[in-house]
């Protein structure tokens, strides 16, 4: 998973744990194939760099905030079949597998899928390199997760509709995103007001739907880039409602960090508790109502 705005593009991703290469239904393990995301917006070009950052267990922010709170909201159960969109190198896939779930991870970056298969898992995980909107043939699922990847998916309506199709009636779907009101690439930033001794969040745009280029290696002349898609809360949630899902849970998650003692420490610590890093939405597919 990524910290700040470093999270997945249009396909999917999430880090995994070292282990034997899965064999069932995972396709050939040799050699990365071309970017399979719609519009080529996956993290294939920066897969090696991304794996060095997240590795087997994910970043500190993943371990302290994203993974435990995602597990608490989705509540994966032993034996449940769960689809992990944008699974990356399988970090969250493995966390769910550790709970006894039967996990299938998909990501549009073939190199990340290859890396996911190198990490061990307590319960076998199936990994596929495919776009998150191409889910035919994977079967039905009790739940699905999309952890810090939806903001990198251009065709969100298509992805959510495809996921809703493979969910069983009553199935859950968890979205975790950088908070759309406070963490907008190039359109939000921190500021300090020395006289009042406060740190505030500046937001220059919110309502507009934006495709914002993100440099993977700022300052490097030939840096690869991807795109982060900002959507307002209304625009974002419309994809879930259009797919016939109902919202059953919501969370706003904050940084766990504390500043070292210093003149701005108090203001920084207060600001961390006022402005959430992440927005989590839990959806449910309605049970089929019998017809008379």
ABEGO torsion letter per residue (X at the ends): XBBEABBBBABBBBBBBBEBBBABGAEBABEBBBBABBGGABAAAAAAAAAAAAEAAEBAAAAAAAAAAAAAAAGBBBGBBBBBBGAEAGAAAAAAAAAGBBBBBBBABAAAAAAAAABBBABBBBBBBBBAABABGAEBBABBBBBGAAAABABAAAAAAAAAAABBBGBBBBBBBBBAAABBBGABBBBBBAAAGBBBBBBABAABBBBBBBBABBGBAABBBBBBBBBBAAAAAAAAAAAGBBBABBBBBBBABBBBBEAAAAAAAAAAAABBABBBBBBBBBBBBBBX
